[in-house]
Amino acid sequence: MIDWKRVTELRDEVGEDDFNEIIDLFLEEVDEVIELLRGGDGLDELEEHMHFLKGSALNIGFSDFAKLCQIGETLSAEGKIEDVDVDGVLTVYDASRSHFLAEAQQRLAA
């Protein structure tokens, strides 16, 4: 679900203070797009949303979420928006977010 190696690499690359800012920004920006999708909005820009979510997820180590977003981006690009599992994307994001927040402090303890 979470690529903790990637998370640790990111923290080590940018330092703890900047890492915390990156996490806060990631959650804020991704939550905005997720809420659009949750409300049924943003489907006309689904490919762009999936691309943004995928890139953000890969950067921060949300591996399962990134995979679903990649599939959604590909389907959207092929004009198969109705085949994108938006509910699955939302469910995996919620689970990944909860897991990350519950485990991050312990796993990243120096």
N, C-alpha and C positions, 0 to 999 in steps of 0.2 A: 504494500500500500504506500509506504513512505520509503524512499531511498535515503536511509540515514547516512550513508557514506557521502552522498551528494550534499546533504544538509551540512554535515561536518566540514566538507571541503569549502562550501560557500562561507561558512562562519570563519574558517581559518583564513580564507582569501581576503575577506573584508574587515575582519575584526568584530568583536562582540557588539560594540555600540552600533556600528553600521549594519550589522546583521539584524539586530533587533528592529532597526528602522526599516530595513528591507522586508522583514516579516510583516510588520504593521502595514506597510504600503501594499504588499502583496494581498493580504487579507482584505484590506479596504477596497482595492480595485477589483479583485476577483469577486468579492461579495456583491459589488454593484452589478456586475454582469450576471452573476447567478440570480440575483433578485429580478432582473429583467426577464430572464428565461423562466424563472419560477412563476412569474406573473403572466407568461404567455407572450410577452413583448420581445422584440429583438429577433424574431424569426426571419424577418426580411434581411437581416444582416448576420444570419447564423454562421456562415462560413468565416466571416471576420471575427465573430465572437469566439468560435471554436479555435481559430488560429491564435488569438490572444490568450485564451485560457490554456491552450497547450504549451505555448512558450513560457508563460508564467509558471505553470506547473512543473515543467522540466527544470527550470532554473532553481526552483525551491525544493525539488525532490518529491513532488506528489506524483509518483510514477503511474499508478493505476488510473488516476484522474487524467493524466496527460495522454495515456493510451486511448481512453474513450474519446477525448477531445480530438485526437488525431483522426480517429475513425469518423467522428462527426464532421470534421473539416473536409475530409476526403469525400464523404457522401454529399455534403453540401455543394462542393465544387463540381460534382457530377450531376447536380440538379435533383438529387434524391433527398431533399430536406425531410420529407415525410418518413424516411427510413432512419433518421437520426434519433437515437434513444436519449432524448433530452431528459426524461425522468431518471434514466440510469446515470447520466452525467451528474445530475443534481444529487442523487443518492450517494454516489461515490465521492463527490466533493464534500458533502456533509460528513460522511464517515472519515474521510482523510483529514479534514480540518479538525474534527474532534480528536482523532487519534494523535495528530501532530501536537495539538495544544496540551493534551494530557501527558504526552511522553517526552516532549522536547527538553524540558528543563533537566530531567533525569538523564536522558541519553546524551545531552550536550555538556554535562558537568565536566569541567576540566580536571 
